[in-house]
Amino acid sequence: MKKTIVIVDDHILIAKALQGIIDNFAAFEVLYVCENGKELIKNFKNSNKIPDILLLDISMPIMDGFETVTWVTAHHPEVKVMALSMQGEEKSVIKMVSNGAKGYLLKNAHPVELENALTKLNINGFFYPDWASKIIFSSLNKTKDVEIKISDREKEFLKYTVTELNYKEIADKMFCSPRTVESYRDQLCEKLELKTRVGLAVFAIKNGFA
C-alpha cells in the first residue's frame, strides 16, 4: 500500500510538477495540494485527508512553513513533515527542525534524491542530507556533549528516539510507565538544551546511542 503525501506550496505549477513526479514513485502517491497552512488545516478536519508525509514549503503567504510545521507537530505528530524549500540557510534549517520538521530537502534536488529522501523519511522517521546534518550538528553544544552525564536508562531511551515508536510504546519496551519515559525526555531536553524529539534523535545518532 502506497504512503500518502500532501504538498503545501503557494507556487501551484511547482506543486503540480512535484505531484506528477511523486505519483510515478512506486511507494508514494499525492493525496492533494494546498497553497498554504490555513488551507491545510481546513483539509485536516477530514480524517481521510491526513497523509503519512507532508512536503512543506517555507515561504508562503497567509501561513508560512514555520507556523504550519508547529501546528502539525502539535495536532498531528504522526505526520512526518519534510521541508522542501529554496532556503538552505542555517537559520531556516534550525528553525524548521526545532519546530518539528523531520526532514529537509532543497527544491533543486533530483527526482531520484527526492524518492530516496521520502523512502528514508518513511522508514527511519527522519531524513537530512549531509549539508543539513552538518548545520544541525553544529547547532548542538559540542562541549556539553562531552561533559554532560547521561544515565544508562537515558541512553536506552535515546536509542528509541530514532524509531517510529510513540512514548507509550517506548515505555513498554523499557518496562516502565509513559510518565517515566516523559521524564527521561524532559531531563535530556534540559541537559542538552533541545526542544524536540527530532533534536534528541539527531543527538543520539551523532553520539552513537542509536
Sequence and secondary structure as in RCSB ss.txt:
>XXXX:A:sequence
MKKTIVIVDDHILIAKALQGIIDNFAAFEVLYVCENGKELIKNFKNSNKIPDILLLDISMPIMDGFETVTWVTAH
HPEVKVMALSMQGEEKSVIKMVSNGAKGYLLKNAHPVELENALTKLNINGFFYPDWASKIIFSSLNKTKDVEIKI
SDREKEFLKYTVTELNYKEIADKMFCSPRTVESYRDQLCEKLELKTRVGLAVFAIKNGFA
>XXXX:A:secstr
  EEEEEE S HHHHHHHHHHHTTSTTEEEEEEESSHHHHHHHHTSGGG  SEEEE SS SSS HHHHHHHHHHH
 TTSEEEEEES   HHHHHHHHHTT  EEEETT  HHHHHHHHHHHHHHS B  HHHHHHHHHHS HHHHHH   
 HHHHHHHHHHTSS  HHHHHHHHTS HHHHHHHHHHHHHHHT  SHHHHHHHHHHTT  
